[in-house]
Amino acid sequence: MKIPLDILLIEDDIDDVDLLKDALNENKVDYRMQVIMEGDKAFPYLQTIETLPEIIVMDLNLPKTDGKEILLEIKSSSRLKAIPIVVLTTSSSKEDIDYCTKMGISGFITKPATIDGWNNAINSITNVVGRSDD
């Protein structure tokens, strides 16, 4: 029996949440996804859950607490720092890419504008956790 990919999505744009779900379904990825839409709720959520997600997919531009701060909190936590993180954001600035890379993320993807782009994003996400052959 295949085990669903356990994803925590930290994203405030409901359209992007829906596009990611559509791309996961189109690529036949069996998944469970928890969505957090406000930055200030991400770290407290991760501290209280018993079973950690297999991967975190997160935006940088979030309300209340921005993605860079969340990234710092996660990577500073001995319990959470090993969770692979893929940043999926509208930003393509060198400063953001450099910061995220320095923090040890597993992937940086600029939000795609096409279905093919979203499909490529899904391939990148599943490759991070070794689920590309499922």
Contacts in CASP RR format, 6 or more apart in sequence:
PFRMAT RR
TARGET T0000
AUTHOR 0000-0000-0000
METHOD contacts of the structure
MODEL  1
MKIPLDILLIEDDIDDVDLLKDALNENKVDYRMQVIMEGDKAFPYLQTIE
TLPEIIVMDLNLPKTDGKEILLEIKSSSRLKAIPIVVLTTSSSKEDIDYC
TKMGISGFITKPATIDGWNNAINSITNVVGRSDD
2 30 0 8 1.000
2 134 0 8 1.000
3 30 0 8 1.000
4 30 0 8 1.000
4 31 0 8 1.000
4 32 0 8 1.000
5 29 0 8 1.000
5 30 0 8 1.000
5 31 0 8 1.000
5 32 0 8 1.000
5 54 0 8 1.000
5 55 0 8 1.000
5 126 0 8 1.000
5 129 0 8 1.000
5 131 0 8 1.000
6 31 0 8 1.000
6 32 0 8 1.000
6 51 0 8 1.000
6 53 0 8 1.000
6 54 0 8 1.000
6 55 0 8 1.000
7 31 0 8 1.000
7 32 0 8 1.000
7 33 0 8 1.000
7 34 0 8 1.000
7 53 0 8 1.000
7 54 0 8 1.000
7 55 0 8 1.000
7 56 0 8 1.000
7 57 0 8 1.000
7 125 0 8 1.000
8 33 0 8 1.000
8 34 0 8 1.000
8 36 0 8 1.000
8 42 0 8 1.000
8 45 0 8 1.000
8 46 0 8 1.000
8 53 0 8 1.000
8 55 0 8 1.000
8 56 0 8 1.000
8 57 0 8 1.000
8 58 0 8 1.000
9 17 0 8 1.000
9 20 0 8 1.000
9 33 0 8 1.000
9 34 0 8 1.000
9 35 0 8 1.000
9 36 0 8 1.000
9 56 0 8 1.000
9 57 0 8 1.000
9 58 0 8 1.000
10 35 0 8 1.000
10 36 0 8 1.000
10 39 0 8 1.000
10 42 0 8 1.000
10 56 0 8 1.000
10 57 0 8 1.000
10 58 0 8 1.000
10 59 0 8 1.000
10 62 0 8 1.000
10 67 0 8 1.000
10 70 0 8 1.000
11 17 0 8 1.000
11 20 0 8 1.000
11 35 0 8 1.000
11 36 0 8 1.000
11 37 0 8 1.000
11 57 0 8 1.000
11 58 0 8 1.000
11 59 0 8 1.000
11 62 0 8 1.000
11 88 0 8 1.000
12 37 0 8 1.000
12 38 0 8 1.000
12 39 0 8 1.000
12 59 0 8 1.000
12 61 0 8 1.000
12 62 0 8 1.000
12 63 0 8 1.000
13 59 0 8 1.000
14 37 0 8 1.000
16 59 0 8 1.000
16 88 0 8 1.000
16 111 0 8 1.000
17 35 0 8 1.000
17 37 0 8 1.000
19 118 0 8 1.000
20 57 0 8 1.000
20 88 0 8 1.000
20 118 0 8 1.000
20 121 0 8 1.000
20 122 0 8 1.000
21 33 0 8 1.000
22 118 0 8 1.000
23 115 0 8 1.000
23 118 0 8 1.000
23 119 0 8 1.000
23 121 0 8 1.000
23 122 0 8 1.000
24 31 0 8 1.000
24 33 0 8 1.000
24 122 0 8 1.000
26 115 0 8 1.000
26 119 0 8 1.000
26 122 0 8 1.000
27 119 0 8 1.000
27 122 0 8 1.000
27 123 0 8 1.000
27 126 0 8 1.000
29 122 0 8 1.000
29 126 0 8 1.000
29 131 0 8 1.000
29 134 0 8 1.000
30 134 0 8 1.000
34 45 0 8 1.000
34 53 0 8 1.000
36 42 0 8 1.000
36 45 0 8 1.000
37 63 0 8 1.000
38 62 0 8 1.000
38 63 0 8 1.000
38 64 0 8 1.000
38 65 0 8 1.000
39 62 0 8 1.000
39 63 0 8 1.000
39 64 0 8 1.000
39 65 0 8 1.000
39 66 0 8 1.000
39 67 0 8 1.000
39 70 0 8 1.000
40 64 0 8 1.000
40 65 0 8 1.000
41 64 0 8 1.000
42 58 0 8 1.000
42 62 0 8 1.000
42 65 0 8 1.000
42 70 0 8 1.000
42 73 0 8 1.000
43 65 0 8 1.000
43 70 0 8 1.000
43 73 0 8 1.000
43 74 0 8 1.000
46 52 0 8 1.000
46 74 0 8 1.000
46 77 0 8 1.000
46 80 0 8 1.000
47 77 0 8 1.000
47 79 0 8 1.000
52 79 0 8 1.000
52 80 0 8 1.000
52 83 0 8 1.000
53 83 0 8 1.000
54 83 0 8 1.000
54 84 0 8 1.000
54 129 0 8 1.000
55 83 0 8 1.000
55 84 0 8 1.000
55 85 0 8 1.000
55 86 0 8 1.000
55 106 0 8 1.000
55 125 0 8 1.000
55 128 0 8 1.000
55 129 0 8 1.000
56 74 0 8 1.000
56 83 0 8 1.000
56 84 0 8 1.000
56 85 0 8 1.000
56 86 0 8 1.000
57 85 0 8 1.000
57 86 0 8 1.000
57 88 0 8 1.000
57 125 0 8 1.000
58 67 0 8 1.000
58 70 0 8 1.000
58 71 0 8 1.000
58 85 0 8 1.000
58 86 0 8 1.000
58 87 0 8 1.000
58 88 0 8 1.000
59 67 0 8 1.000
59 87 0 8 1.000
59 88 0 8 1.000
59 89 0 8 1.000
59 90 0 8 1.000
60 66 0 8 1.000
60 67 0 8 1.000
60 68 0 8 1.000
60 87 0 8 1.000
60 89 0 8 1.000
60 91 0 8 1.000
60 96 0 8 1.000
60 100 0 8 1.000
61 67 0 8 1.000
61 89 0 8 1.000
61 90 0 8 1.000
61 91 0 8 1.000
62 70 0 8 1.000
68 96 0 8 1.000
68 99 0 8 1.000
68 100 0 8 1.000
71 85 0 8 1.000
71 87 0 8 1.000
71 99 0 8 1.000
71 100 0 8 1.000
71 103 0 8 1.000
71 105 0 8 1.000
72 103 0 8 1.000
74 80 0 8 1.000
74 81 0 8 1.000
74 83 0 8 1.000
74 85 0 8 1.000
75 81 0 8 1.000
75 103 0 8 1.000
75 104 0 8 1.000
84 106 0 8 1.000
84 128 0 8 1.000
84 129 0 8 1.000
85 104 0 8 1.000
85 105 0 8 1.000
85 106 0 8 1.000
85 107 0 8 1.000
86 105 0 8 1.000
86 106 0 8 1.000
86 107 0 8 1.000
86 108 0 8 1.000
86 109 0 8 1.000
86 124 0 8 1.000
86 125 0 8 1.000
86 128 0 8 1.000
87 96 0 8 1.000
87 100 0 8 1.000
87 105 0 8 1.000
87 107 0 8 1.000
87 108 0 8 1.000
87 109 0 8 1.000
88 109 0 8 1.000
88 111 0 8 1.000
88 121 0 8 1.000
89 96 0 8 1.000
89 108 0 8 1.000
89 109 0 8 1.000
89 110 0 8 1.000
89 111 0 8 1.000
90 110 0 8 1.000
90 111 0 8 1.000
91 110 0 8 1.000
92 110 0 8 1.000
96 108 0 8 1.000
97 108 0 8 1.000
100 107 0 8 1.000
100 108 0 8 1.000
101 108 0 8 1.000
106 128 0 8 1.000
107 124 0 8 1.000
107 128 0 8 1.000
109 121 0 8 1.000
109 124 0 8 1.000
111 121 0 8 1.000
112 118 0 8 1.000
112 120 0 8 1.000
112 121 0 8 1.000
123 132 0 8 1.000
126 132 0 8 1.000
126 134 0 8 1.000
END
